[in-house]
Amino acid sequence: ASTLARVRRRIRDADASAIVSAVSKRAKEHRFTAANAGRASAGLIRTGRAAVSVLDTELIEDNRRVSGYVRAGAVADYARRHFMVPQLNGRDVLYENSLPIKYDSEAMPAAVVAADLAVSTDTRERSAGLQSLEGMKRRWLAAR
């Protein structure tokens, strides 16, 4: 079977938790505390709660925290330039950008936002991410 067929079968047969588990290692997250979340978020590709408006969920965007992918360069360099202090339990999250192409959008695609929410330490965010992924999978299966 082709790679595409194998991927389709895995998505069809997996629940949202299994999908999250499979994709959660695609980009490494780094936790920080930002001195100024607004300035630290400028220039990132938004994800998670900062980009939740791309999903059909009752959560509202929260711009008091940083959540995004660094467009170019190292996470540590970005954090240093934006006065972010590394902390194991920090509420501000930067992700390494592992995209193989240049991505110009302000926010990650809905599936990425949902997957990032699904690994959140916040119960409401995790639930919204899992529900969004299940909804995307149902719509995808119905369209096939």
C-alpha positions in Angstrom: 0.0 0.0 0.0 1.1 3.5 -0.7 2.2 5.9 2.1 -0.9 8.0 1.5 -3.1 4.9 1.9 -1.4 4.0 5.1 -1.8 7.5 6.5 -5.5 7.5 5.6 -6.0 4.2 7.3 -4.2 5.3 10.5 -6.4 8.4 10.6 -9.6 6.5 10.0 -8.8 3.9 12.6 -7.4 6.2 15.3 -9.3 8.3 17.9 -8.2 11.9 18.6 -5.9 10.9 21.5 -4.0 8.5 19.2 -3.7 11.1 16.5 -2.3 13.6 19.1 0.1 11.0 20.4 1.3 10.4 16.8 1.9 14.0 15.9 2.9 15.5 19.3 6.6 15.0 18.7 6.6 16.8 15.3 7.7 20.1 17.0 9.5 20.5 20.3 7.9 22.9 22.8 9.9 25.2 25.1 8.3 26.8 28.1 9.1 30.3 29.3 7.8 33.3 31.2 7.6 36.4 29.1 8.1 39.9 30.5 5.6 41.2 27.9 3.4 38.6 26.1 2.2 41.0 23.4 5.7 41.9 22.3 7.0 38.3 22.7 4.1 37.1 20.5 4.9 39.6 17.7 6.2 37.7 14.6 5.3 34.2 15.8 3.0 31.9 13.9 0.2 31.7 16.5 -1.1 28.4 17.8 -3.0 27.0 20.7 -5.1 29.4 22.7 -3.6 32.4 20.9 -5.1 31.0 17.6 -8.2 29.3 18.9 -10.5 31.4 16.6 -9.6 29.1 13.7 -11.5 26.3 15.5 -15.2 25.8 16.1 -15.0 25.9 19.9 -16.3 27.9 22.8 -12.8 28.9 24.0 -11.9 32.5 23.4 -8.4 33.6 22.3 -6.1 34.4 25.1 -3.3 36.8 24.2 -2.1 37.2 27.7 0.1 34.2 27.1 2.6 33.4 24.3 1.9 30.4 22.1 3.5 30.2 18.7 6.0 28.8 16.3 9.3 30.7 15.7 9.3 31.6 12.1 13.1 31.4 11.6 16.1 30.7 13.7 16.6 29.1 17.1 14.0 29.3 19.8 16.6 30.3 22.4 17.7 33.3 20.2 14.0 34.4 19.8 13.4 34.0 23.5 16.5 36.0 24.5 15.6 38.9 22.0 12.0 39.0 23.5 13.0 38.9 27.2 11.6 35.4 27.8 13.0 33.4 30.8 13.2 29.6 30.4 11.0 27.9 33.0 10.0 24.3 33.2 6.4 25.2 34.2 6.2 28.5 32.2 2.9 29.4 30.8 4.4 30.9 27.6 5.2 28.3 24.9 7.5 28.6 21.9 7.6 25.8 19.3 10.5 24.9 17.0 9.4 25.4 13.5 9.8 22.1 11.7 7.9 23.1 8.5 9.7 22.1 5.3 8.4 25.3 3.6 8.1 29.0 4.3 4.8 29.6 6.0 3.4 33.2 5.9 0.1 32.9 7.7 -0.4 34.5 11.1 -1.8 31.3 12.6 -1.1 27.6 12.1 -3.7 25.5 10.2 -6.7 24.4 12.3 -5.4 20.8 12.7 -2.1 22.0 14.2 -3.9 24.4 16.5 -6.1 21.6 17.7 -3.2 19.2 18.2 -1.3 21.8 20.2 -4.3 22.5 22.4 -4.7 18.8 22.9 -1.3 18.6 24.6 -2.0 21.6 26.8 -1.6 21.4 30.6 -5.0 23.2 30.8 -8.0 20.8 30.9 -10.4 23.0 29.0 -7.8 23.6 26.2 -7.0 19.9 26.0 -10.7 19.0 25.8 -11.3 21.6 23.1 -8.3 20.3 21.1 -9.5 16.7 21.2 -13.1 17.6 20.4 -11.9 19.7 17.4 -9.8 16.9 16.1 -12.6 14.4 16.4 -14.9 16.8 14.5 -12.3 17.3 11.8 -11.9 13.5 11.5 -15.7 13.0 11.3 -16.0 15.6 8.5 -13.1 14.1 6.6 -14.6 10.6 6.8 -18.0 11.9 5.7 -16.5 13.6 2.7 -14.7 10.5 1.5 
